[in-house]
């Protein structure tokens, strides 16, 4: 009986991790509005150690079309600028000697569709992870019958696992719909 709960808890934890991973990936996709999360993947060389950009500078969004990066150490300005240029962000920073400004361009219709497809791929990947978690849990539950777990308990646990699966698939779909709405809003 305890094994059954353990399998379900492990499956739910895996499903939750898939949803959280998707949320993080979607936050990094540029949707036409300034969002400091598009810079989350950028690391800079700070005194010999590779650090996230947010650990060496203040990131702000003064308006919907720009991000301001103000390094705590002025010597880091060139290093940060180079890291942004070399990254996949695709925006050229403007350096005024004190801070960097990223102007977020308005997305074209074609680019919006590309971003929407990219989001759909990320969501599908998360759904595959959720399905794999369900499959693994059900396999373990079926094996537990051989170890003495009653069949009706196993069937109930399978139904519970399916409910968890449905809940997380619905959550992923809602996250995708929200991001697509954000992308398509002009």
N, C-alpha and C positions, 0 to 999 in steps of 0.2 A: 504493500500500500504506500509506503514511504517512497519507494522507487518511482512509482507513478507520478507523484507530486514533484519529485526531483526532475523527472524527464520533462514535465510540463513547464516547470520553472526555468529550466535550461533553454527550452524552445522559446519561451516568452522573452527571455533575456536576449537571445540571439535576434529575435524579431525586432525588439526595441533598438538594438544596436544598428540593425539595418536601416531603420527609420531615422535614427539620429545621424547616421552616416549620410543618408540622402539629404537630410536637412542642411548639413554642413556643405555638401557639394552644391546644392541649389543656391545657398547664400553666396557662393563665390562666382556664380554666373551673373554677368553684368546685365542689368535689365533697363538701361537707359537713365536710371536715376542714380545719384551718388550714393554709394554704400561702401563703408570702409572694409567690409568683409571681402571685397574683391582683392584686397591686398594681403589677406591672411596667409597665403602660401609663399609670400616673398620673405626670403631670409637675407640678412646683410652681414658682412664681415665686420664685427665690432671688436677691435683689439684682439684679433686672433681667434675669436669664437663666432660661429654662425648663429645669429639670433633672429627671432621673428622681428619684422619691421616695427610692430607695436611695442617692442621692448626697448627701442632706441629713439623713438619719436612719438609725438602726439599726433593722432589722426583725427581730423574733424571734417564735418560736412557743413560748411556755412550756408550752402543753398543746394537745390536739387541737382545742379549741374557741375559741381566741383567738389574736390577733396583737397584739403590742405594738410600737408605733412610738415610738421615743424620738429626737426631733430633737437634733442636735448644738448647735443654737442655739435657745434657748427662744422667741425672737421668731418662729420659724417655725411654732410650734404651731398658731396660728389659720389660717395659710396652708395648711398640710398638711390640717387638718381640713376646710377649705372645698373643697380639691381632691378629697378622698375623697368628700365629700357630692355634689359635682358629677359624679363619675365614674359609670361603669356598674357598679361593684362591688355596689351595692345594700345596703350595710351602714352603719348610722349609727355613727360613732365616739364613744367615751366619752372625754371630756377631763377629766383630773384635775389639770391645771395643770403637770404635769411630762412626761406622756406621753399618747399616745392608745391606747385599747384597742379592738380590733374583735372583737366577739363573733360567732363564726360560728354561725348558727342551724342547727338540724337540718333536713335537707331533707325535704320531704313527698314522698309517692309520685309525685304529679303533677309536682312540680318535678324529681324524678329523671328521669322520662320525658322532660321537655322538654330537660334537659341532655344526655340520651342522644341525642336527635334532633339537637341542636346539634352534638354531637361527630360524628355520622354525616355531617352536611352538610360539616363541615370535612374529614373523611376523604375524602369523595367529591370535593371540590375538589382535594385533593392527588392523588387517583388520576387525575383529568382532566389535571393537570399532567404526571404521569408518562406518561400515554398520548400527550399532545401531544409530549413529548420523544422518545418512541419513533417517532411518525409523522414528525417532522421529520428524525430521523436516517435513517430508511428512505428518505425522499424524497431526501436528499442522497446516500445510497448508490446509489440507482437512477440518479441523475444522473451519479455518478462512473463508471458503466459506459460512458457516452458519452465520458468523458474517458480511456478506455483501461484501466480496472480490469477484470480478468477476472471473468466472471459467477460462477464458483464462489467466488471471494474475496468478492464482494458477497453471495452467498447465505449464506456462513458468517458474515459480519458481521451480516446480518439475524437469523440464529439467535441470535447472541451478544447482539444488541440485545433480542430477545424474552426471553432469559434474564435480562437486567438488569431489564427491565420486570416480569417475574414476581417477581423477588427484591424489588423495591421495593413492589409491590402487596401481597405477603405481609407485608412490614415494616409497611406502613400498616395493614393489617388487624390485625396483632398489637398495634400501638399503640392502635387503636380498642377492641379487646377488653379491653386492660388498663385503659383509662380507663373503659369501661362497667362493668367489675368494680368499680373504685374508686367510681364514682358509686352503683352499686346496693347496695354494702355499707352496712348500717345501723349 
